[in-house]
Amino acid sequence: MVDAASRLKGLLEQVRGVPLPVRVRAWDGSQAGPPGAAVLVVRNRRALRRLLWKPGELGLARAWVAGDLDIEGDLYAALDALSGEIWERDDDARTLAQALREPEVRSAVRGLFRLAGPGLPPTPPPEEVRRRGHLHTRRSDRRAISHHYDVGNDFYEIVLGPSMVYSCAYWETPDGSLEAAQRDKLELVSRKLALRPGQRLLDVGCGWGSMAIHAAREHGVSVVGITLSQEQAAYARKRVADEGLTDRVEIRVQDYRDVRDGPYDAISSIGMAEHVGAERYLAYAEDLNALLRPGGRLLNHQIARRPQRDESSYHVNEFIDAYVFPDGELAPLGTTVTQLERAGFEVRDVESIREHYALTLRQWVTNLTADWPRATRLTSPGRARVWLLYMAASALAFEHNRIGVNQVLAVRTPDSGDSGLPLRTRTWN
């Protein structure tokens, strides 16, 4: 009798039409596949039922989060090897539908169902977002932000380290410290905004307060930081008080659409615009433009995806949407720049720091795995597995130029045309 791993490997290769690039270990202890390769561990038959009832990325994600699937060995190497066949396939359902026209593929799928055993579709893991209501209303945005950020400040302390900055760091060398790289990123933003004593800064999506504290302490500005996360706000307020900066930093739980106390001299939006959504992006840019004084600067730090030939075919990554950033959307850099200009901004500088995010994510993965037992206790095993998978897979996506991250410096240039920028703008480097 053929063991479960050999049967599974053979059937999957029949369905996919290509050899599996990893070794498979099944629930009966059997193994099959290339010796020395990373091992895809199929812990139970339920993992197969998840994949069969929901083919493609979401089924795989559910099996991973539930612990029905695992990887032993080099996680990055395994994800890299699987990416071309699984993680990057945006057309999984269509590909499978086409493949099922072939008799041998239909036979292989029937074999997988027999191997999986009887049973209804397994219930999705509790970490999966349940959809309800319209996208990007104030209420839905609060829910989405809460899902991602109200995981527990102690958990984020493990992942992010002492800086508590949840965005791309700015590295001098690959072997530098995360703390120094995050401090350099905050200083880079401050220099691009030309912050100086007496100015007012609005920090949109202020997180745990790191940018607000840095700007007030190092550059003497008054800062309003806004977030939709109650947990972030409480943490940030305590940090502000501990730094003795309550006279210069105010942390609010507030939607950017509700800020009415402009004008500000500068606005930083670091890793927040990905949550805005394509339909609302122009209004977001117009709102920020209206909050700036003439000559005021915006620094928009945002992840970007590669443009598609047919932009109407773009859809949000299923795993990310269901488990990580509900309702989040990525736009090509050109689209973002166009929307900022349509809103009245003059875009003066664009800097890609793609490789920096790969380095940052790998350090976050190292932090998480180094304190894994405590991380799972502080959240749940499933939630920790979500963060591990998304950060490792995202690091590879940045390394392979599938996604990027850019700092866009824009000015609300007055009618006089005086932008207030020096002739040589890269003086911040």
Beta strands, then each sheet from edge to edge (+ up, - down):
strand 1: 23-25
strand 2: 31-32
strand 3: 39-42
strand 4: 69-72
strand 5: 200-204
strand 6: 222-227
strand 7: 249-253
strand 8: 264-270
strand 9: 292-305
strand 10: 346-352
strand 11: 403-411
sheet 1: 2+ 1- 3- 4+
sheet 2: 7+ 6+ 5+ 8+ 9+ 11- 10+
end
